[in-house]
């Protein structure tokens, strides 16, 4: 009987030693995890302070405010751009000039046809006929590159030049 008690006692001691070894390893792992947690917490606090000592939350809020202000300015600029685009659509952007000799006996190209058109190809064509004793100017409106009035060849040529078309 003494031998079986010793064997049982020896097995109990081995189990106890194994349990203590496992407990020691677990304590060591726990200690390492706690150290790592403290390092992470320190880095997190440093991050929250920011590089210049400011709070990260304050920095992010300022960045968001700045972004909103930039967005508002961009929207205003977009609105102004659209207004200017509408205004410039009505301004003269295409010009075509043709000089010609309306009266061969005059001997010089003093007469001209001048087309002044906007982006929509609307505008006016002016024709100036210069004679020996007088000068006459005719104005005809142009809509979409065409006039509801009969046009001379020179006026048609001036409109084509304003439209950028080769003659």
C-alpha positions in Angstrom: 0.0 0.0 0.0 2.7 2.4 0.6 4.0 2.1 -2.9 0.6 2.9 -4.5 0.3 6.0 -2.2 3.7 7.1 -3.3 2.9 6.6 -6.9 -0.4 8.5 -6.6 1.4 11.2 -4.7 4.1 11.3 -7.4 1.5 11.6 -10.2 -0.3 14.3 -8.2 3.0 16.2 -7.9 3.6 15.9 -11.6 0.1 17.2 -12.4 0.7 20.0 -9.9 4.1 20.9 -11.5 2.6 20.7 -15.0 -0.3 23.0 -13.9 2.1 25.4 -12.3 4.3 25.5 -15.4 1.2 26.2 -17.6 0.1 28.9 -15.2 3.6 30.4 -15.2 3.6 30.4 -19.1 0.1 32.0 -19.1 1.2 34.6 -16.6 4.3 35.4 -18.8 2.0 35.7 -21.9 -0.4 37.9 -19.9 2.5 40.1 -18.8 3.7 40.5 -22.4 0.2 41.4 -23.6 -0.1 44.0 -20.8 3.2 45.5 -21.9 2.0 45.6 -25.5 -1.3 47.2 -24.5 0.6 50.0 -22.6 2.7 50.7 -25.7 -0.4 50.9 -27.9 -2.1 53.1 -25.4 0.9 55.4 -25.3 1.0 55.6 -29.1 -2.8 56.3 -29.1 -2.4 59.1 -26.6 0.4 60.6 -28.7 -1.7 60.4 -31.8 -4.6 62.1 -30.0 -2.2 64.9 -29.0 -1.0 65.3 -32.6 2.4 66.2 -33.8 2.2 69.8 -32.5 0.6 68.9 -29.3 -2.9 69.7 -30.5 -5.8 67.3 -30.0 -6.5 65.1 -33.0 -10.2 65.7 -32.7 -9.7 69.4 -33.0 -7.5 69.0 -36.0 -10.1 66.8 -37.7 -12.9 69.2 -36.9 -10.9 72.1 -38.4 -10.2 70.1 -41.5 -13.9 69.3 -41.9 -14.8 73.0 -41.4 -12.2 74.0 -44.0 -13.6 71.4 -46.4 -17.1 72.6 -46.0 -16.0 76.2 -46.6 -14.1 75.2 -49.7 -17.2 73.3 -51.0 -19.3 76.5 -50.5 -16.8 78.6 -52.3 -16.7 76.0 -55.1 -20.5 76.1 -55.4 -20.4 79.9 -55.6 -17.7 79.8 -58.3 -19.7 77.3 -60.2 -22.7 79.6 -60.1 -20.7 82.6 -61.2 -19.2 80.5 -64.0 -22.7 79.6 -65.3 -23.8 83.2 -65.1 -20.7 84.3 -67.1 -21.2 81.5 -69.6 -24.8 82.7 -70.2 -23.6 86.3 -70.5 -20.8 85.5 -72.9 -23.1 83.4 -75.1 -24.7 86.6 -76.2 -21.4 88.5 -76.8 -19.7 88.7 -80.2 -17.4 85.8 -80.6 -17.3 85.2 -84.4 -16.3 87.9 -86.9 -16.1 87.6 -90.7 -15.0 90.5 -92.9 -15.1 90.6 -96.7 -13.8 93.6 -98.6 -15.0 94.1 -102.2 -15.4 96.6 -105.0 -19.1 97.4 -105.3 -18.6 99.7 -108.2 -15.9 98.7 -110.7 -15.5 102.2 -111.9 -14.2 103.2 -108.4 -11.2 101.0 -108.7 -10.7 100.1 -105.0 -12.1 97.7 -102.4 -13.7 100.3 -100.2 -17.0 98.4 -99.7 -17.2 95.6 -97.1 -19.5 93.1 -95.5 -19.0 92.4 -91.8 -20.6 89.6 -89.9 -20.7 89.8 -86.1 -22.1 86.6 -84.4 -22.4 85.2 -80.9 -21.8 81.6 -79.8 -25.3 80.6 -81.0 -24.4 82.1 -84.4 -26.9 84.9 -83.9 -26.0 88.5 -84.6 -25.9 90.9 -87.5 -24.3 91.3 -90.9 -23.4 94.8 -91.9 -22.9 95.8 -95.6 -21.3 99.1 -96.5 -21.5 100.1 -100.2 -19.1 102.9 -100.9 -19.8 104.9 -104.1 -18.2 108.0 -105.6 -20.6 110.4 -104.0 -22.2 108.4 -101.2 -21.9 105.6 -98.7 -24.8 103.3 -97.7 -24.8 100.9 -94.8 -27.3 98.0 -94.6 -27.8 95.9 -91.5 -29.5 92.4 -91.6 -30.1 90.3 -88.6 -28.7 86.7 -88.5 -30.2 83.8 -86.5 -28.5 80.5 -86.4 -26.1 81.6 -89.2 -28.9 82.5 -91.6 -30.8 85.7 -92.3 -34.4 86.0 -93.0 -33.5 88.8 -95.5 -31.9 88.2 -99.0 -28.1 88.3 -98.7 -25.6 89.3 -101.2 -22.7 87.0 -102.1 -20.3 89.1 -100.0 -22.7 89.0 -97.0 -23.0 85.2 -97.3 -19.2 85.0 -97.5 -18.7 87.2 -94.4 -21.1 84.9 -92.5 -19.3 81.8 -93.6 -15.9 83.4 -92.5 -17.5 84.2 -89.1 -18.6 80.6 -88.8 -15.1 79.5 -89.6 -16.1 77.6 -92.8 -13.8 77.7 -95.8 -15.1 79.3 -98.9 
